[in-house]
């Protein structure tokens, strides 16, 4: 009986030693795996979209949950009033441009000739009035003309002299042409700027487009509502690329840096490749969203990864596990 008991004791010791070695190997492997593993969530990145202009909403083309591409049309305002104002501004611009063209061409020769003829006629009229006044002045002393006739002759001569002055000024202005200030005023820069502003309001301010690809998370208005730059119409979740926000312990900082490749997965989603884009240099307490309880009271460092997920397998806000690629060993190690 003693040899049998001894054999049993030795066998039991061997089994215990084997179990301990196996447990140590498993724990070592687990520690090695956990050194390259972190937990986090798919970041929810959201953009609030509003019209640049104010007005009544004519159409909204997307519903909640639908995917959109960058630049895709999401909604339109009623722009009939803007288009009427644009037609008015375009007509005014044409008028001012025609006026500017005439001003730059200067006065026509026909107008200059007419101004010279008017001046010549006014000079002839003044000469006749001056001669009449001279005769009246000679006749009054001898009683051949009345004092009233002399006064009338003086008034006629004065009026003829004023007419000649005005005609001479008109002839000089016609020969000189429009003033530079008049040409600049007729250039219609203000009308062109007004037309450009209306075009911008019609083609940019009165339409709503997606600034990036994503998913419509919320639709906060309906056709017929009044819109303004301060009123959010859509909330757009940016889905490509997705951001993963995870947290590293101090021991993991030496293993992970910007550019490190990683694999992201969940309990239901297979591996998705990602790349570390940012590692924080400031420690913080682990947020409550991290799923491992032993890390929640620890000081950790935030890390952000970018993930291409064209099939949209990862959901926004979903908890994920991240496994970082192990650094390659040096040939001298």
SVG drawing of the C-alpha trace seen along z (x, -y; Angstrom):
<svg xmlns="http://www.w3.org/2000/svg" viewBox="-46 -167 68 169">
<polyline fill="none" stroke="black" stroke-width="0.4" points="0.0,0.0 2.8,-2.5 4.3,-2.3 0.8,-2.8 0.2,-5.8 3.5,-7.3 2.8,-6.9 -0.5,-8.6 1.1,-11.5 3.7,-11.9 1.1,-11.8 -1.1,-14.4 1.9,-16.7 2.7,-16.4 -0.9,-17.3 -0.8,-20.3 2.5,-21.5 1.2,-21.0 -2.0,-23.0 0.1,-25.8 2.4,-26.0 -0.6,-26.0 -2.3,-28.8 1.0,-30.8 1.3,-30.5 -2.4,-31.5 -2.0,-34.5 1.2,-35.5 -0.5,-35.3 -3.5,-37.2 -1.3,-39.9 0.6,-40.2 -2.7,-40.4 -4.2,-43.0 -1.1,-45.2 -2.1,-45.7 -5.8,-46.1 -8.0,-49.1 -11.6,-49.8 -13.7,-52.7 -16.6,-53.9 -17.3,-54.9 -17.3,-58.7 -20.5,-60.5 -19.5,-63.5 -22.5,-65.7 -23.0,-68.8 -26.0,-71.1 -27.1,-72.3 -29.1,-75.5 -29.9,-77.7 -27.8,-80.8 -30.8,-82.9 -34.2,-83.4 -37.4,-82.3 -40.1,-79.7 -39.0,-76.1 -40.1,-74.9 -38.7,-71.3 -36.7,-69.0 -35.3,-65.9 -34.0,-63.7 -35.5,-61.8 -34.0,-60.6 -31.6,-57.6 -30.9,-58.2 -27.3,-58.4 -26.1,-61.4 -23.0,-62.2 -20.9,-65.4 -22.5,-68.2 -25.9,-66.4 -28.9,-68.7 -30.9,-68.5 -33.4,-71.3 -34.6,-74.5 -36.2,-77.8 -38.9,-79.5 -36.8,-81.8 -39.4,-83.4 -39.1,-86.9 -35.3,-86.7 -35.6,-85.8 -38.0,-88.8 -35.5,-91.0 -32.7,-89.6 -34.6,-90.3 -35.1,-93.9 -31.4,-94.2 -30.3,-92.7 -32.5,-95.3 -31.1,-98.2 -27.5,-96.9 -28.1,-96.9 -29.5,-100.4 -26.5,-101.7 -24.0,-99.8 -25.6,-101.4 -25.4,-104.8 -21.7,-104.1 -21.0,-103.2 -22.5,-106.4 -20.5,-108.4 -17.2,-106.8 -17.9,-107.4 -18.2,-111.2 -20.5,-113.7 -21.6,-113.1 -20.3,-115.4 -23.9,-116.2 -24.6,-117.5 -21.4,-119.6 -22.4,-121.1 -25.9,-121.9 -24.3,-123.6 -22.1,-125.7 -25.0,-126.7 -27.0,-127.7 -24.1,-129.9 -23.9,-131.5 -27.6,-132.3 -27.3,-133.7 -24.4,-136.0 -26.4,-137.2 -29.3,-137.9 -27.1,-139.9 -25.6,-141.9 -29.1,-142.8 -30.3,-143.8 -27.1,-145.9 -27.8,-147.7 -31.4,-148.4 -30.4,-149.7 -27.9,-152.1 -30.5,-153.5 -33.0,-154.0 -30.3,-155.8 -29.7,-158.2 -33.4,-158.8 -34.6,-159.6 -32.7,-162.9 -34.2,-164.3 -37.7,-163.1 -37.9,-160.5 -38.4,-157.6 -40.0,-157.3 -38.4,-156.5 -40.4,-153.2 -38.9,-152.1 -35.4,-152.7 -36.1,-150.6 -37.5,-147.8 -34.3,-147.9 -32.1,-147.6 -34.0,-144.6 -33.8,-142.9 -30.1,-143.5 -29.6,-142.1 -31.6,-139.0 -29.7,-138.4 -26.4,-138.7 -27.5,-136.1 -28.6,-133.7 -25.2,-134.0 -23.5,-133.2 -25.6,-130.0 -25.1,-128.9 -21.3,-129.4 -21.3,-127.3 -23.3,-124.5 -20.9,-124.5 -17.9,-124.3 -19.3,-121.3 -20.2,-119.5 -16.7,-119.9 -15.1,-118.8 -17.3,-115.8 -18.6,-114.1 -16.7,-114.7 -14.6,-111.8 -16.9,-111.7 -19.9,-111.2 -18.2,-108.3 -17.3,-106.6 -20.9,-107.1 -22.2,-105.4 -19.9,-102.4 -22.6,-100.5 -20.3,-98.7 -22.9,-99.0 -25.6,-97.4 -23.2,-94.6 -22.4,-93.9 -26.1,-93.9 -26.8,-91.3 -23.9,-89.1 -25.4,-89.2 -28.8,-88.1 -27.2,-85.3 -25.4,-84.1 -28.6,-84.2 -30.4,-82.1 -27.7,-79.5 -26.1,-79.3 -28.2,-81.0 -31.6,-79.5 -30.3,-75.9 -29.0,-73.4 -26.3,-70.9 -24.4,-68.3 -20.9,-69.5 -19.7,-65.9 -20.9,-62.3 -22.9,-61.1 -26.3,-60.0 -29.3,-62.2 -29.7,-61.9 -32.5,-64.3 -34.9,-66.4 -36.1,-69.4 -38.3,-71.2 -40.9,-70.5 -41.8,-72.2 -43.8,-75.4 -41.8,-76.3 -39.9,-79.5 -36.1,-79.1 -33.3,-81.3 -29.6,-81.1 -30.1,-80.4 -32.5,-77.5 -31.2,-74.0 -32.9,-72.1 -30.9,-68.8 -28.4,-67.2 -25.9,-65.2 -23.7,-62.5 -20.3,-62.2 -19.8,-58.5 -16.7,-58.3 -14.1,-58.2 -15.3,-57.0 -13.5,-58.0 -12.8,-55.6 -12.0,-57.1 -10.3,-54.7 -8.0,-55.0 -4.5,-53.7 -2.9,-53.0 0.5,-54.5 2.2,-51.1 0.7,-51.1 2.0,-54.5 5.3,-53.1 3.6,-50.6 1.2,-53.0 1.9,-56.2 0.5,-58.2 0.4,-56.0 0.2,-52.7 -2.1,-50.2 -4.9,-48.7 -7.9,-46.4 -11.3,-47.3 -14.0,-44.8 -17.1,-44.2 -19.0,-41.2 -21.0,-41.1 -18.8,-42.9 -15.6,-41.3 -12.3,-43.1 -12.1,-46.5 -8.7,-48.1 -7.8,-51.5 -4.9,-53.8 -4.0,-55.8 -4.4,-59.5 -3.9,-61.1 -2.5,-60.2 -3.1,-62.6 -0.2,-63.8 -2.5,-64.5 -3.8,-61.9 -7.4,-61.8 -9.8,-59.5 -11.4,-56.9 -14.9,-57.9 -17.7,-55.7 -18.5,-54.7 -15.4,-52.4 -16.7,-48.9 -14.0,-47.4 -14.6,-48.1 -11.0,-47.8 -10.0,-50.7 -12.7,-53.1 -10.9,-54.5 -7.5,-54.6 -5.6,-57.5 -5.5,-56.9 -4.6,-58.7 -7.0,-59.3 -6.3,-57.9 -8.2,-58.5 -8.2,-56.2 -9.6,-56.7 -11.4,-53.8 -12.7,-53.4 -16.0,-51.6 -17.7,-52.0 -20.1,-49.1 -21.2,-51.0 -20.8,-48.0 -19.8,-50.0 -22.6,-52.0 -22.1,-55.5 -21.7,-55.4 -21.2,-51.6 -18.6,-50.2 -15.6,-48.6 -12.4,-46.8 -9.2,-47.9 -6.2,-45.7 -3.0,-47.5 -0.4,-46.0 2.6,-44.9 5.8,-46.7 8.3,-44.7 11.3,-43.5 14.7,-44.9 17.2,-42.4 19.6,-43.0 17.0,-42.1"/>
</svg>
